[in-house]
Amino acid sequence: SSTSLFLTTGTTKIGICAFKGCSSLKSLNIPSTLTHLDNEAFESCSSLTSILYSGESKEGATSLKQIGDACFRDCTSLKYVWIPETTKRANSGDWTGSSFAGCTSLKTVEIQDGVDRIGNNTFDGCTSLENINFPGSLGISGNIGIRAFRDCRSLRVIEMENGVKGIFEEAFIGCYNLNNVTLPSSIETINEKAFYHNNIATGMYTLKIYASTPPALGDNAISSWFNLTGYLPNIKVPSGSVGTYRNASGWSSFGTRIIEM
């Protein structure tokens, strides 16, 4: 049978582990007054398919500030997530780590402009994730967290909006089908093993970077074990920046793979 949770207007917080393991819960309605979803609040609700805001699928009025650590971890039936602008570090809460980790049916994530953090391990192991946007507001703190998208093997294309400044360690490690990546002119750092994977048959074909100044590049940030046999992606950079990239620390190993857009 279908089970829905309608939180009444006036509810402001759902506590730690409040509905953890409620395997019959299929729908969650979040009222405009709710500000905090605490750690593990809905972890392992394996039948949960939809999270509604103020009675709508998205963009309903919301005050949500915190999605706690592991809040929806292992909700294996959840297919769509919308993250409202109110959920950001500047608030008293935070969108913290592992909140949607292990949501193996999650296909689409929409992040509203204004959100300034994707926490560590947030979408770790979301193996069906295909569609996600990266608003420029993430650049306020440069926060695309450590292992935020580890093993999201259905990701094929990502394009980050101008404003994004940094990608943390191992953010996309194991995303071996991530073929095409576009980074904005604001990008400043790509940390260690950010796009690293160990699948010999696939990998990044094209990395397009709009930054004229080469971002600081961590060890093995854009590589795979396949690199050992000579494979490297094409790096497309702004006109007039090819020489700068080819001489920059870390980028020089890409050699003639660095070309103009």
Disulfide bonds with the S-S distance in Angstrom:
none
